[in-house]
Amino acid sequence: MKYIIANLKPYWKGVLLLVLLLFLQAYADLALPQYTQDIIDVGIQNKGIQHVVPERITESRHDQASLFMTDGEQKAWNQAFLSDGDIMVRKDLDDETLQELDETLMVPLVMAYQMEHADAGQFSDAEAVEKLDLTDPAVRQQIRQKMDDVVSAAGSQMLKNMGIAYAAECVEEAGLDLAEIQKKYLWKEGFQMILMALLMMLAASAIAFIASRIGASVGRDLRGQVFRHVIDYSSAEMDHFSTASLITRCTNDVQQIQMVTTMILRMVMLAPIMGFWGIVKIVGTGAHMGWIIVLSVCMILACVSILLAFTMPKFRIMQKLVDALNLVSREILTGLSVIRAFRREETEERRFDKASTALMKTQLFTSRAMSLMQPVMMLIMFGTTVLITWVAAHRIDMGELQVGAMTAFITYAMMIVMSFLILTVMSIILPRAGVAAERIHEVVTTETSIQDPEEPVLIAPAERDGRVRFDHVCFRYPGAERDVLSDIDFTAEPGMTTAIIGSTGSGKSTLVNLIPRFFDVTEGQITIDGVDVRKRSLDELRGEIGFVPQKGILFSGTIESNLRFGAADAPEEDVTRAAEIAQAADFIAEKEDGYGSFIAQGGSNVSGGQKQRLAFARALAKKPKILVFDDSFSALDMKTDAKLRQELGKRLSGVTTIVVAQRVSTILQAEQILVLDEGRIVGKGTHRELMKTCQVYQQIAKSQLSEEELEVMM
């Protein structure tokens, strides 16, 4: 999780804006149930009357209501009105003052209302007569005591409703239209409700846009980081991660992080705001049913905890199964021609099906577990609604709760439950994204073993000759038990060809891979122009080397873009010259678009020989000081091989050429031939010298050339 959060640091301004918008959305969303409550309780039930102190009242009613008030209550009652003839008009008081007056005057006003609507049967005949003598303070006190029993038997909400009913009668008697008051209140509340809904919609839209943009930016950044690190990796790091795993990390893992980042910004950050603010709102309804919410949340947490216990192990291994499927798919697609040649289609299908089935079973398990969550959560939510309605119905019947308050409580309860539900669902999704984030973090924090020196040695262009010196070099692959190369000592001079030959597995390719620092030597040193390659910057070092690998690799684009791959600003004549030397000019000229002809991914639309010649031309186009051919001539026919070597010798004077070859005929004219056997140099010299002194070379030559050919070459 910490790695996911760390990815948001560059976008802290956007996240801060998002938090403000989330609070705005939560405020608008949580305001809607309150408006619903007000519309039901005040607008419909109380006809738009909000306070027990009426807006207008006749003078006679004003005086009658004050009969049941204490001295302090009478003072507050009289101060609340201004006289307008025989009508008393309520002063323009703020809402807080009106709320205080409601609490102070509710009991005497309800008593006045009860006295007006009381049945004569409530009193004895004597009491009924005494009741009429309201000018006597003792009688009023006696009546108040008796009415207190009636009032106290009613619930707080019923008491307020009776007070508002009295206020409604007063304003209607004073000449105000109750229907107009109700309509005005409903329009005002409805308009405010619409504004809040629009505000919530705008905030939600802005949140969705910003969250999606940040999520996409995080995905872009992660892909860029992974790509930049992988590009710098040496072969050791590539072997450690595997290509299939790196592809999965750069695609599937990044996609998981991007999706979860967007969800965190849109939902996870909103859920606690809605949950805790909803609890505050529930307290404000005065419903006193918070224990139902606690019960629902505990049930949700229990269900999710059980699901997590079963699904978490599966989520952790899912990414590894994706890696395995990716590996099998890649091997089958790249080796399709070999599979067909050996009639292995059914075997490879079973292999693919095995990897696919393993992933499918894991995904089915997690999907079934997740699908079980939805009906359980719906059951809890609807069960919560039924329980709230059942409990609230009894309280409404007792006069302790209003219908609107119950409706608002149900809405708030669903919001709170949904908030905790979102958090618990994300607790299942987050672990998988957390695994993906850890895998990405592993890639971007793994430093390549081949690093630029802190203070690289610079060589002036005029001093660069391209002399390569192996000074008692030993090399061992990371984790290997023994050296692959031992005590390699030779010098490749400028203007000369140094050839390397030996049996399969003798270390030829490993040796030339040390020159551009694809690996670093274990012991000894390799120098170019007298400077250790480890002391030079990789950019400058590799800029001097033209490397042609054993397998020609082309990139999608045109022939020209491939030839300019190592020298984008190379003049056109250099590109043409490189193609001529590499014996590629003829087949390029035969194509309709010439150098602008399209090259498919991997060079699949050209032959193996053409691909290799283009690889030669690409290395030559950058005009390097050192040319390294890693068994590159084996893909060429004998005729093209001979022409290419002839052109190299004729037109590339002064270039240090190092050739790894399998064919003796390719290296006959080399000024220096190194014979490798089990990682050691067992022979060094020209062809003639080695035929006299090196038994290994003799065996190789005799296995490839006839006695007559050998005699001619001697």
N, C-alpha and C positions, 0 to 999 in steps of 0.2 A: 504493500500500500504506500509506503514511504517513497518508493520510486515513481509511482503514479503521481503523487502530490508534487514531487520534485520537478516533474516535467512541466508543471504549471507556473513555475517561478518566472520565466520570461514574460508571462502574460498576466502578471499580478494586477495591472491596471484594469484589464478586461474582467478579471475575476472579481475585483472590488466593485466595479460597476454592476456586475451580475448579482452580487450579494445585495446591493441596494435595490435592484429591480426585483429580486426575490422577496425582500421585505415588503415592497410595494404590492406585489402580486398577492402575498399572504394577507396583507392588510385588506385589500379589496375583496379577496375570496372569503375571509372570515367576517367581513361586514355584512355579507348578503343574508346569512341566517338571522341576524339581528333585525334587518329590515323586514324579513318574512314574519318574525315574531311581532314586530310593531304593527304591521298591516293586519295581522289576525287579531291580536289582543286589543289594540287601540283603534285601528281603522274600522274593523268590522264589529267587534263586540262592544266597544265603548263609543262607537259613532264618531271617532276622531277627537274625543275629549281626552286630554292627557293628564289633567290634574283635578284634584277634588275641589280646589278653590276655583269657582266658576269665573269666566271672563266677564259676565254681566249678571246682575241679580237685582230683583226688585227690593226696594227699601224695606218693605214689610217682611219679606223672606230673610233679608239680612239681619233684621232685628230679632226675628223668630229663632234663627239659627244660633244667635249669640246667647240665648237663654240657657243653653246647656254647657256654656263655656266657663272656665275659670277666669279670674281676672287677667292672668297673663295671656290666656288664649283669646279673650275678648280684645285685648290690646293689639295682638298680632293680627287678628281678624279685621279690626277697624283700620289699622294702618295699611292694609293691603288694597283698600278701595278708595276711590274718589267719587264724590257725589255728583250726579248729573240729573238734577230734578228728582224724580221718584225712582231713578235707576242708579244703582251703584256699579261703577266700572272699575275692573281690576287694574291696578297700576302696571306699567311696563316693567315687570320684574324679570331678572335673569333666571335661567333654568335651575341653578343651584338654590336660589332663594325659594322658588316655587316648590322644590323637593322638600325643603325644610318645613315650609308651611303645610305641605301634604301630611308630613309625619306629625306635626303639632296639632292640626285641626281635624285630622281624620276621624277620631272618635266622636267629638261633639257633632260633627256634620252627619256622620252615619246615624247618630242618635236622633237628630232632627229628621232624617229620612225615615227611620224606623217609626218615629212617633206619628208621622204623616200617614204611614201605610200600615200601622199596627191594627190588628183586629181587636174589637172591644172585649172579646172573650179572653184576651190575655190578662185582664185585670178583673178583680171583684167589683161589684157595683159601687161600693164605697170608694174604692181606689179610682174607679172611672170618674166619679164626681170630683174627687180631689185632684185628679189629673188635669182637670180643666182649669184649676186655679194656678196657672203657671206663673203668676206674679209673686207668689210666695216662694222665697229662696229655699226654705226647708222642703217644700213640695218638689221643687226642681231637683234638689239634692237626692231626695228619696227616689224620684223617677230615674235619675242617672245611675243610682246604685242598682236598681232593678234591671235597667237596660244594659248595664255592663255585663250581666250574665248572658243576655242574648247576643251581645256583640262579641264577647270573648268566646262563645261557642262557635262562631264563624272563623274560618281560616283567614290568614293575612290577605290573600288575594281576593277572597270574597268580600272582605272588609273594604279593600280599595275599590272593588267593583261597585259596591253600594255607594261609596262616597262619590265616585264618578257618575253613577246614575243620578244622584242628587244634584250634581253640578249640571248634568244634561237637562234636567227638569228646570233648573234655575235659568239657564241661558235661553231655553225655549220660551219660558214665561216672560223673560226680559225682551223678547222680540227677535232673537237670532234664529236663523234657519238651520236646524240640525243637519238636514240633508246636505246643505251647501258646505257646512263645516266638515262633514264626513268626506264629501267628494274632494274638497280642497286638500285634506290631509292625505287621502289615498293617492292623489296626483303627485303631491310633493314627495311622499315616500317612494312611489313607483319610479318617479324621475330620478331620484337619488340612487335607487337600486340599479336602474339602467346605466347611469354614469359609472357606478362601481363595476358593473359587469364589463363595460367598455374599457375601463381602466385596467381591469384584470386581463382582458384579451390583449390589449396593447403591450402590457408588461410581459405576458406569457410569450407573445410573438417575438418581442425583443430578446427575451431570455433564450428562446429556441435558436434564434439567429446567432447570437453571441456565443452560446455554448457549442453550437455546431461548428462555428468558425474556429474557436479555440481548439476543439477536438481535432478538426482537420489539420490545423497548424501543428498540433502536437504530433500527429501521425506523420506529417511531412518532415518535421524535425528529427523524429526517431529514425525514419527511413534514411534521411541524409546522414545522421550520425553513424548508423550501422554501415551504410555504404562506404563512407569515408574511412572507417576503421578497417573494413574488410579489404578495401583497395590497398591499404598499407600493410596488411598481414603478410608475413612470410609463409613459406610452405609449411612450416611447423605449426602455425596457428590454424591454417586451413585444414591440416590433417587432424588437429585436435577437435575442431567443431564439426567437420564434414560439410560438404557443399549442400546436401539436402537439408541439414539442420539450419544452416545459415539462410537458405531460401525461406524456410518456414518462419524463422524469426523475423525476417524482413517483410513478410507478407501477413501470414495469419496472426502472429503475435502482435505486430503493430496494429493490425485491424482490431484485435481484442482490446488493446489499450485505448485506441481512439474511440471505440464505441463506449467503453466504460467511462472514459473521461467526460464524454458528452452527457452520459446518464448521471454522473456525479454532479456536474454543474447544473443540470436541469432538475433532477429529482432528489438526489441524496441531500443536497444542501437545502432544498425546500422542505423536505420531510420534517426535520427537527424544528424548524421555524413554525410550520403548521401545527405540529404536535403540541409543543409547549405553549404557543399562543392560543391554540384551541382549548387547552386546559384552563388558561386564564379566562377565556370567554365563557367556558362552561360554568366556572365559579360565578361569573356575572349573571347567569340566567337564574340563579337561586333555586335550581331544581334539586340540589342535594342528592344526586344519584351518581356521584363520581366513582363509587365502588363498582358500578357496572363496567365503566371504562377500564378500571384496573383489572377486573376479572377477564375482560376481552383481550387486553394486551398480554396478560400472563398466558392465556391459552394460545395466542399467536406465537409467543416466544417459545413455548413448550413444543409446539408443532414444528417450528423451524429448527429448533435444536435437534430434534429427532431426525429430521431430514438431513441436516448438516452432518450428523454422525454417520449416516449411510452414504452420502454422496461426495463428501470432501475427498476421500481417497481416490475416487474415480476421476474427479476433476484434476487431480494432481498428475495422473498418468495419461490423461487425454492428449496433452501436447506431445508427449513422447510417441504416442501411437500415430499422431499426425506426421511427426518426423519420419517414422518407419514407413508409412504409406507413401510419403513424398519420395523417400529413397528408392522404394521399389518402382514407383511410377517413372522416376527419372532414369533408372537403369534400363527398364524395359523400352522406353521411348528412344533412348540413345543407342541401344543395342538391338534395335528392331531387325535390321538386316541380318545380323548374326543369329538371332532367334529363329528367323525364317529359314536361314540356310541349314540349321541343324534340327529343324522341325520341332522346336521346343515351345510352340505356341500354347499347347494345352498345359504344359508344366508351368510356364510363366503365368498363365491365367489363374491356375490354382494358387500360385505364390501371391499374386496380386489379391485374389479373393481372400486368402488367409489374413493378409494385412488389413484389407478393407473390412472383413468381418469382425476382427478384433476391435477396430475403432467403432464399428456400428454397434456392437454389443455394449460397449462402454457408453456411447451416446444414447442408446435406447434406455439403459438403466437410469441415467441422469434425467432423460426426458420424461420417463414414466414417473420418477420421483417428483419432478417439477410439476407434471400434470396433476398429480395427486394433491399438490398444494392448493391449486385454485378452488376446487370444490370445498375443501376443508375451510379455506379462508372465507368463502362465500357463506358457508354454513355458520361460521362464527359471526360474520357481519350481520346476517339476517336474524340470527338468534339474538344478537345484541339489540337489534331494532325491536323485536317482539318483547324482549324483557323490559326495555325502556318503556314501551307502550303500556305494558301490563302494570308496571310500578306507577307510571305517571297517571294512569286512569284512576287509581285509588286516591292519589293525591289531588287530582282535579275534583273528584267527587267530594273530597273533604274540604275543598276550597283553599288548598294550600298551593295550587299550581294552576296556571292558565294553559289553554290549548296551544297558544303561540309559543310559550316557553318550552313546552314539550317538543314541538316541531323543531325549534332552534336547537334544543339539546340533542335530538336525534341526528340532525345535520352535523353539529359539532362532533358528536361521537363518531360518526362515519369518517369525518376528516382525520380525527386522531387515530382511529384504527387503521385507516389507509396509510397514514404517515408511518406508523410502526410496521405496517405490512411492506411498504416500499423499502424501509431500512433492512428488514429481515430478508427480503428477496435479494437485495443488493449484497447482503452478507454471503449469499450463495454464489452470486456472479463474480464478486470481487476476488475471491481466491484464485479463480482461473486467470483473471486478468493480472493478479499479483504474480502468479507463476510466469506469465508471459513477460511481465515487467522485469522480473529477475533474470529471465533468459536474455532479454535485450540489454539489461545492465551488465550482464556477464560479457557480452560482445563488446560493448563500448568502453568497458574498463579493462579489458585484456589488451595490454600493450604489446605491440609486435616486438619480437626479439631482435629485429633488424632496425636499429634506430640511427638517426643522423647524429653525428658528434656535436657536442655543445659548441665547439669552436673548430669548424671544418677547415682543413688545409686547402687553400686555393692555389691552383696552378694556372699561370698565364697561358693563353692559347698558343703563343709562340713556343712555349716550352713543352707542349704536349706532343710526344712522339708515339705513344701507344705501346710502349714496352711493358710487357706483362711478366712478372717474376713470381714464381711459386717457391717460397723459401721454407723447405722442410715442413710442408703442410700436412696436418692430420685432421681428419673430420669424422665425427660420430653423430648420427642422428639423435635427436632428443629421446631419451628413454632407452636407447640401444645399449647393449652390453659390450660391444666391441667397435673399433673404428671401421668405417667403410673405406677410408683412404688413409694410407700410412706413408709418412716421409716422402711426400711428393715434392720434388725439387727440379725445376727447369726454368728456362727463360724463353719467352716467345718474342722474337725481335721484330721491329717494324720492317715492312717490306718482305717479310718471309712468311711461309706457311708452316704452321706447327700442326701436325696431324696426331690424332689419338685413336688408337685401335686396341681392341681386346675382345675377349669373349663376353657373352651376355652376363650382366651382373658384376662386371669387373670394376665399375665405378666411373665409367666415362662421362655419362651425363651429370653425375654428381659433381665431378671435377669442374666442368665448365659452368655449372650453376653457382659455383663459388665466386666466379669473376664478377658478375653484376650484383653480388651479395643477396642472392635468393636465400642462401644460408651463410652463416659466419663460420670460419674455421675454428676447430677445437684447439689446435696447436699450430705454431708457426705463423706465417703471414703471407699475404698476397699483396704485391705492390704493383702499381701502374705508374710509370715514370718516377720510380723511386719512393712513392708515397703509399703507405698502407691504405688499402681500400676502405678500411674501417674509420680512417681519419678524414675521408672526403665526404661531401654531401652526396646523398643518393641521387639527387636530381642531376648533378654535374657528372657523377660517375656513370650513371646509366645513359646519360646523353652522349657519352663517347663510345658507347658500345652498340653495335648493330647485332641483335640476337635473332637467330632463326631457329625456332624449336623443331623438335623431331616431327611433331604433328602440326601441319600448317593450320592456323586459326585465322579466319576472316570474320569481319563484322558486317552486319547489315548496313547497306548504303550503296555507294558506287565503287567502281574500280579505283577511281581517283582518290576518293575519300580514304580508302584502305591504304593506298600507296603513300598518302600524306599523313598517315596515322602517327608517325613519329616525328614528322616535320611539317606542321600545318602550313607554314609560310614558305615551303620549299619552292623555288622557281620551277616553271613548267619544264624547262630543259633538263633540270635535275631529275624530275619524275620520269620523263621520257628516256633519259639515259639509263636510269635504274631498270626500267622495263626492258630495254634492249640488252643490257648485261645479263639480266635474269632470264633471257630467252622468252619473255612474255609479250613482247611487242607484236609478234605475228598474230597470235590468237586474239589479242585485244583489237587489232586492226580489223579482224574478220567480223567482230560484233557490230551490230547496227549503230549503236550509240558510242562505240569506242570506249574511251576512258570514263564516259558517263553511264556506262552499262550498269544495271542493277546487280548487286550481290546480295543473295539471300542470307538469312541468319546462319552463321557457321560456314558460309560458302557452299551451301548444299546444291547450288545450281551451276557449279563448275566442277570439272574432274579433279581427282586427287593431284595429278601432276600440275594442272593449271593453278590449283590452290597453292601448291608448294612454290611455284615460280613467282606468284604474286607475293608470297611471304618473303622470298629472296629480294624482290624488288622493293618491298616496304623497308627492309633493313638497309638496303643500299641507298634509298632516296634521302636518308638523313645524313649521308656522307660521314660515317663514323670513322674514328681512328682505329677501332678494334672491331673485327668481324668474328662472330662466334657462330659456327654451324653445328648444331647438336644433331648429328646423324640426319641432316636435312636432305642429303643427296640420294638417300635410299628410295625416295618416292619418285625419282626421275629415271627415265630410261637411259641407257648407256650413251646414246648419241647426244641427248640434251645435257647429260652430265658432263660429257667431254667438252661441249661447246661452252657451257657455263664456266667451267674451270679455266678454259682458255681465255675467255673474256675477263675473268677476274684477274688472272695473271697479267694480262695485257693492259687493262685500263684502271687498275687499282694499285698502282705502285705506291709504296710507303705505308700501306695499311697492314696492321698486324692481323693475320688471319689464323684462326684456330678452328680446326675441322675435326669433328668426331665422325668416324666412318665405320661401316661394316665391311665395305668392299675395298680390297687392296688396290684395285684399279683406280679408285678415287684419289688415293693418297700417294701414288707412285712418284709424283714430281715434287712432293713436299720436301722442304729443306731440312725439316726435323720431324721425325716420327717417334711418338711415345707409345710403348707397348705396355698395357696394364694387365695385371693378372692378380685377382683377389685384392684389389685396392693398392697395389704396389707397382712402381715402374720397374719392369724386368728387362726393358730394352729401350735404348735411345740412340737415334742416328738416322741416316738415310735408308732408303729401301735396300740398296746394295750392301750397306754395312750391317743392317739387321739380318739379311739373309745369310750372312757369314757368322754372326755372333749371337743371335737370339733364337732359341729353339721354339719359343711360343709363336713368334712371328713367322717362322718357317712353317709351322703347322697350319697357321691361318692361311698363308699364301698358297701352300700346296693343296689346301682344301678348296681353293677358289680358282686356281690357275693350273693349266697343264704344264708339263715339263718343258715343252717347246716354248710356251709363253714366258716361262720363268727364265729360260736360257736367253731369250731375246732381251728381256728386261735387265738381265745382269750385265 
